[in-house]
C-alpha cells in the first residue's frame, strides 16, 4: 500500500497515516482478487450491516484495549471510563468531555466539523477535481442540479474520518437546518487507496445532506457519507430546525467515513496551510471546532 502522507498542523510536519486494519486494506484495495471481491460483495449494504453487527456484540469488547494501545487514544478525554463500554461500537461512538474539543466562537472563523483528515478543493464550473480521486460534479453529489448551480466557484471541503478518529460531527455555524435528504447507494471505503482505485465513491455511496442557512457563511450544504463498515449515520435533527455553531449534528457508527461541506462563491477563504497541502494531495489533520478558514 502506498503510504498516506498527512500534514500535522500542531507540529508543522508531514507524517504517515497509521492505517487501521492495514492488511485487510492491502488485500481488498491493493490486489486484483480483493478488488474483485470488494466490487462483488463488500460494497453491498448487507456486508456492512453484518460487520457492524459484530462490533455491537459483547465479544467485540475485547478489542477496545488493543485499539487504544495501538493507536494511542487519549482516554483522559473520554466522558466515561473505558471499562463502562459494553461493545467496540459503543466505544467507537464515545463522547468526549466538552473541554477536550473547544469550539472557536469567533463569527468570522470557519471551523472544522470533525476530528479528521481535511482536503479542500475549488468547485470549478460545478465540477471538483480531487488530486487523488476521480472528478465529479456537485449535481452528481447531491442529485439536484438547480441547487448545485449555487455552489460553482465555491469550495468543497472533505472531512475524512479514519476509524481511529472521534466519530461525532458538528454544525459549522449558527443557523437554520433544512430536513435531511437521503440518497441510497453503495458502501465503498472512503480511504485514499479506495478513491484512487474506484469509481467516484462520493457520488455512489449512500449519503445524507441538508442545507444550512448560516449566520456568517450564507447557505452551506452539509453532506454525510456512509462507507464500508458504517452501520448507521445518526442525525440528531433529521427534520431540521435551529442549530448552533459547534453543536453536535450526529455521529457515524462503526467504520471510517466522511462529511463534506459546500460553500458558495466569495463566502469563505481557507487557511493557507490547508489549501496549499490539499493542492499537493496531502490531507491536513484537524480537530472538531478548530479554525480552518475565515469569512471573506
N, C-alpha and C positions, 0 to 999 in steps of 0.2 A: 504494500500500500504506500502510495506517495505521502510523505509527511505533510501535515496540515499546519502551516505557519499561522501564528496568532500574534497580534500586537497587544502588548500589555501596557496600558496607559499608566499604571501605577509605577512601573519600573522604567518605562520608556524603551523597552527592549522587545525583540521578537523571540518567541518561544514556540516549541512544537506542542500541538494538542495531544494530551494523553487520552487515547481513544478507548471508550467503553466497549468491551467485547471485541477487541481488535481482530482476533482470529475469525470470529463469525463474519465481521465486515470484510475481511480479506477474502473469505470464501465466496460470499454472496455477491460482492461487487467487484472483486478482483480476479475472478475465474469464470471461464465460459460456462461450466456446469452450474455454478452458483447463480450466475446472472440468469440463466435459463429457468432455474427453479424460482428465482425471485419474480420473474415475469409471469410464470405459470401459476404460482401458489402464494408467495409471500405478500404480494401486494393486495390480496383479497381480504375483505373485512373479517371473514371467519378466522383467518390465520392470526390476525391482530387480536381479535376477541379471545381466542384460545390462549395465546401467550399472555395477554393481560390478565386473564382469569387465574393463571398460575401465580402471578405476582400478588393476587389478593388472598391466596391461601396461607394458612398458618405456617406451612413448611418453608415458605419464602422468607420468613423472619430471620432465618439463619444467615441470609445474605447481607443483612444490614451492617453488621460489624465489619465484615470483609470489605464492603463497599466504602465505608467510612475511612478505613485504614488505607486502602489502595489509592483513593482519590483525595485524601486529606480534607475531608469535610469538617468544617469548624462547628463542633457540636455545642460550643458555648453560645452560638447564635440561635439555637433551637428554642421554640416556645415551650416545649415539653421535653421530658427526659427521653433518652434513646430507648431505654427499656420499656417505655409505655407503648411503643408501636407494635401492633399485632401482626403486621404483614409488611412485605417490602413495599407494596404500593402505598400503604399508609405512611411509611417513612418518606417515600418518593414525593408525596404531595404535602410534606411537612410545612408548617408555618414557622416563620422566624419571628423573633422579638421585634417590635416596631423600630427600636433604636438600631437594629442591625442593618436596616435599609432606609436611611433618612431620605426624605423627598426634597429635592430642590424646589422651593416655592416661588422663586423669582418669576413673575409673569412673562418676562421676555425669554426665558430659558426653555428650550425644548429638552424633554427628559427621556431617558431610556425607560421602556415599559416593562423590562425584564432583565434578569441576570442572563447574559447571552454573549454570543459572538456576533457582532454587528457589521453588516455591509450596507452601503448606501449607493444608489445609482440614479442618475438623472433619467427622467422619463422624456424621451425624445419622440415627438410626434405620436405619442400614445404607446410607444414601444420601449422595452427595457432590454439592455444588452449586458447581462452579468459577465464578469471576466471568466468564471469557471463553470458556466451553465448555459443552457440554450436560451436564446432570446424569446420573449413572449410579449403579448400586448396586454394592456390594462383591461381591455374589454374581455379578453380570454380569462383573465384572473378573476373578475367579479361578475362576468356574464351580463353586463349591462353597458352597451355602447354609449348611450346618452350620458350616463353618469361618468363613465371612463373618460369622456372627452374633456371633462373639467380639470383633469389632472395632467394633461400633456404640458410639459415644461416644468413640472414639479419634481418632487423627489420620491423614490421608493426606498424604504428602509426595511431591511430584512434582519429580524432578530432571531437568530438560530439558537435554540436551547438544546444543549447536549444533555444526555441522561444525568450527568453529574451536577447540572445546574439546579437552582431553585426554580420550581416549575409553576410559580404563580406569576400572573402578569397584571399590569395596572393601566389606568387611564392616563393618557398623555397630558390632559388639561381639564380644567373645569368646563362643563358644557352640558349639552342635551344629546343623549344617545337615541338613535332610531332602533326599531326592533331588529333582532339578529336574523340574517338571511342565511340559510344553509344550502350548500351546493354539494351534492353527493359526488363521490369519486373514489379513487384507489387509496391505498395506504403505503406508498413507497417511502423509503428513507429520505430524509432531507439533508443527510450528511454530504459534504462536498464531493466525496468519491461517487456517490449516487448521482449527484447533479451533473457530473462530468460524463457519466455512462448512460444515463437515462434520457427519456424524452423530457419535456417541460414539466417537471414534477409539481411545481406550484400551481399549474393550471389543470392538473389531472388528479391531484389528491383531494380528499374531502376537505372542505373549508367552510368557515362561517365568518360573515362580515357584517359590519354595521357602519353607519355614518355618524360622525361626532361633530356637532356644531359647537366648536370650542370658543372660549372667551378670547384667546390670544393667537390662534393659528388657523382661523377661518374653518372651513369644513375639512375634516380629516377622515379618511377611510381606515378602519382597523380590521384586519383580517387575521383569523387564527386558523392554522393549517394542521390537519391531522397527519400522522406519519406511521410507519411501521411500529407496532408495539403500543401506540397511543390508544388505549381502550376507550377514552371518552374525553371530549372537550367540555368542561363545565363552565357555563356562563351564569354569572350571578344576576344579570338583568336582561334576560332574553327578550323581554317586551320593550326594553328601552326605559328612558326616564332621565332625570337629572343625575349628573355624576360629578365627582371631584378629582382634581389632579392627584395622582398617587393612590387613589382608592383602588382596591383590588377588583379587577374586572372578572377574573376567573382563573382557572388552572387546567393544566393538562395532566391526566392520569398517566400511568407508566409509559415511558418511551421518550426519545428525543423529539422535538417538534419545533415549530416556527410561528412567530407572529410577524405581520407585515403592516407598515403604515404607509399611506399615500398622502402626500401633501400637495396642495395646489401651487401653481407657479407664483413666484415672488413673495412667498409667505415666510419661508424659513431658510437659514443658512446653516449648513452642517459644519461642526468643528473641523478645522483644517487637518488635524492628525487623522481623524476618522476618514474623511473624504480622500486624502492622499493615499492612505493604505488600501482603501477599497479600490481605488483606481489601479492598484498593483495586484489586486486579487487577494489581499490579506485582510482577514476579519479582525475587528478590534474587540477586546474583552471589555464589556461594560456591565454596570450593575443597575438593578431596579432603582429608579428615582434619580440617577445622576444626570448631570447636564451633558448633552451630546450635540447641541446646536443652539441657535438663537433666532428670535423673530427678526425679520428684515425690517 
